[in-house]
Amino acid sequence: VQLQASGGGWVQAGGSLRLSCKASRMILSTFWNTDWGWYRQAPGKQRELVAGFRRDGSRTYDDSVKGRFTISRDNAKKTVYLQMSSLKTEGTAVYHCNAQGPDMDYWGEGTLVTVSS
């Protein structure tokens, strides 16, 4: 299984970006039965969970992004998205996607998001 994250870049505060995490070599049933998460790690800080899409269909968000970020998934494309709006400078970080399930824990390479004031 490989997770490929993309969509990062430079954006001004208040702007939007959509991150994508495409799962390769993962059968659809596994994609369904996986807890997906978007994490971020800012310079000098620990990695933190930003948003999660659980296998039961529930979604969770860190308080700092509630109302501004939306996590979703496209089963046909085996891709998980993170729509980020009203970005703040503190959102500057490397964003990673994660897939957890029975006997598996995969991480994708991060994608850098830079939010300028």
C-alpha positions as CSV (number, residue, x, y, z in Angstrom):
1,V,0.0,0.0,0.0
2,Q,1.2,3.5,-0.9
3,L,-0.4,6.8,0.1
4,Q,0.4,9.7,-2.1
5,A,-0.4,13.1,-0.7
6,S,-0.7,16.2,-2.9
7,G,-2.2,19.6,-3.2
8,G,0.0,21.5,-0.8
9,G,1.4,24.9,-1.8
10,W,1.6,28.5,-0.9
11,V,-1.6,30.5,0.0
12,Q,-2.4,33.8,1.6
13,A,-4.2,33.8,4.9
14,G,-7.9,33.5,4.3
15,G,-7.4,31.4,1.2
16,S,-8.2,27.7,0.5
17,L,-6.5,24.6,-0.6
18,R,-7.6,21.0,-1.1
19,L,-5.3,18.2,-0.2
20,S,-5.6,14.7,-1.7
21,C,-4.4,11.4,-0.5
22,K,-4.5,8.6,-3.0
23,A,-4.2,5.0,-1.9
24,S,-2.4,2.7,-4.3
25,R,-2.5,-1.1,-4.2
26,M,-5.3,-1.1,-1.7
27,I,-8.5,-3.1,-2.5
28,L,-11.8,-1.3,-2.1
29,S,-13.0,-3.3,0.9
30,T,-9.8,-2.3,2.8
31,F,-10.3,1.3,1.8
32,W,-13.7,1.1,3.3
33,N,-12.6,-0.6,6.5
34,T,-9.9,1.9,7.3
35,D,-9.7,4.9,9.6
36,W,-8.3,7.8,7.7
37,G,-6.6,10.8,9.2
38,W,-4.9,14.0,8.1
39,Y,-2.1,15.1,10.4
40,R,0.1,18.1,10.3
41,Q,3.5,18.9,11.8
42,A,4.5,22.5,12.1
43,P,8.2,23.5,12.5
44,G,9.4,22.7,16.0
45,K,6.1,21.1,17.0
46,Q,4.7,17.6,17.4
47,R,2.5,16.0,14.7
48,E,-1.1,16.6,15.5
49,L,-4.4,15.1,14.1
50,V,-6.3,17.7,12.2
51,A,-9.2,15.6,10.8
52,G,-10.3,12.0,10.8
53,F,-12.7,9.9,8.8
54,R,-13.5,6.8,10.6
55,R,-14.6,3.5,9.1
56,D,-18.0,3.9,10.5
57,G,-18.4,7.1,8.5
58,S,-18.0,9.5,11.4
59,R,-15.7,12.5,11.1
60,T,-13.7,14.3,13.7
61,Y,-11.9,17.6,13.7
62,D,-9.4,19.3,15.9
63,D,-11.1,22.3,17.5
64,S,-8.7,24.7,15.7
65,V,-10.1,23.7,12.3
66,K,-13.7,23.0,13.0
67,G,-15.9,24.9,10.6
68,R,-13.0,25.6,8.2
69,F,-11.7,22.1,7.2
70,T,-13.7,19.2,5.7
71,I,-12.5,15.7,5.3
72,S,-14.1,13.5,2.7
73,R,-13.4,10.4,0.7
74,D,-14.1,9.2,-2.9
75,N,-14.3,5.4,-2.8
76,A,-14.2,5.0,-6.6
77,K,-10.9,6.9,-6.7
78,K,-9.6,5.5,-3.4
79,T,-8.8,9.0,-2.4
80,V,-9.2,11.0,0.8
81,Y,-9.5,14.8,0.7
82,L,-9.0,17.6,3.1
83,Q,-10.7,20.8,2.0
84,M,-9.1,23.7,3.9
85,S,-10.7,27.1,3.9
86,S,-10.1,30.4,5.8
87,L,-6.5,29.3,6.3
88,K,-4.5,30.9,9.0
89,T,-0.8,31.4,9.3
90,E,-0.6,28.8,12.0
91,G,-1.8,26.3,9.4
92,T,1.7,26.3,7.9
93,A,2.9,22.8,8.3
94,V,3.7,19.5,6.5
95,Y,0.4,17.6,6.2
96,H,0.4,13.8,6.2
97,C,-2.3,11.3,5.5
98,N,-2.6,8.2,7.6
99,A,-4.5,4.9,7.1
100,Q,-5.2,2.7,10.1
101,G,-7.0,-0.6,10.1
102,P,-6.7,-4.1,11.4
103,D,-3.0,-4.9,11.3
104,M,-2.0,-1.9,9.3
105,D,-0.8,1.6,9.8
106,Y,0.4,3.5,6.7
107,W,1.7,7.0,6.3
108,G,2.1,9.0,3.2
109,E,4.8,11.4,2.5
110,G,3.8,14.8,3.5
111,T,2.7,17.8,1.5
112,L,3.8,21.2,2.5
113,V,1.3,24.0,3.1
114,T,2.6,27.5,3.6
115,V,0.1,30.2,4.7
116,S,1.4,33.7,4.5
117,S,0.0,36.8,6.2
